[in-house]
Amino acid sequence: MKGAILNWAVLRMVSLRGSDLTDGKLIKVNLRKADLTGANLSRSNLSGAYLREANLCKADLTGAILIGTVFCATIMPDGTTNNSGC
């Protein structure tokens, strides 16, 4: 799914484990409770994405655009929980 355009998509509780979303457009996407474990999101645009309770453990966010992204009970790539948007 390299370069996928998923702007405004509702992908709640979806499993994208290990997916390659490099250079993806995920602006304002709803990924609540999504499993993105090990996903490659490098250089993806996640501006305004809703990542409440999403699992990003071991995901690659190198160069990702995260402006306005909502993190709440979100498991980050290093395994920590981000509650900055609660």
C-alpha positions in Angstrom: 0.0 0.0 0.0 3.0 2.3 -0.6 1.8 5.8 -1.4 -1.8 5.0 -0.5 -4.2 7.9 -0.3 -6.5 7.3 2.7 -7.4 10.9 3.6 -10.5 11.1 5.8 -11.0 7.3 5.9 -12.5 5.7 8.9 -10.3 2.7 9.8 -11.2 2.1 13.4 -10.1 -1.2 14.9 -8.4 -2.3 11.6 -5.3 -4.4 11.6 -2.5 -2.9 9.5 0.3 -4.9 11.2 3.5 -4.8 9.2 1.9 -2.8 6.4 4.1 -0.6 4.1 2.4 2.8 4.1 5.6 4.7 3.1 4.7 8.1 1.5 1.1 7.5 2.4 -1.5 10.3 2.6 -3.5 9.7 5.8 -4.7 13.2 6.5 -7.5 13.3 9.1 -7.8 9.5 9.0 -9.6 7.9 12.0 -7.3 5.0 13.2 -8.9 4.6 16.7 -7.9 1.3 18.2 -6.0 0.4 15.0 -3.2 -2.1 15.1 -0.2 -0.6 13.3 2.4 -2.8 15.0 5.6 -2.8 12.8 4.0 -0.7 10.1 6.2 1.4 7.9 4.7 5.0 8.0 8.0 6.7 7.0 7.4 10.0 5.1 3.6 9.6 5.5 1.4 12.5 6.1 -0.7 11.9 9.2 -1.7 15.5 9.8 -4.8 15.6 11.9 -5.0 11.8 12.2 -7.0 10.4 15.1 -4.8 7.8 16.8 -6.7 7.3 20.1 -5.8 3.9 21.5 -3.9 2.9 18.4 -0.9 0.6 18.6 2.2 1.9 16.9 4.6 -0.4 18.6 7.8 -0.8 16.5 6.2 1.2 13.7 8.6 3.4 11.6 7.5 7.1 11.7 10.8 8.4 10.3 10.0 11.7 8.4 6.3 11.3 9.1 4.2 14.6 9.3 2.3 14.5 12.6 1.0 18.1 12.8 -2.3 18.1 14.7 -2.3 14.3 15.1 -4.3 13.2 18.2 -2.5 10.8 20.5 -4.5 9.5 23.5 -3.7 6.1 25.1 -1.6 5.6 21.9 1.2 3.0 22.1 4.2 4.6 20.5 7.0 2.8 18.5 9.2 2.6 21.6 6.4 1.0 23.6 5.5 4.1 25.7 2.0 5.5 25.9 1.3 8.9 24.5 -1.6 10.8 26.2 -0.7 14.3 24.8 -4.0 14.7 23.1 -6.4 13.4 25.8 
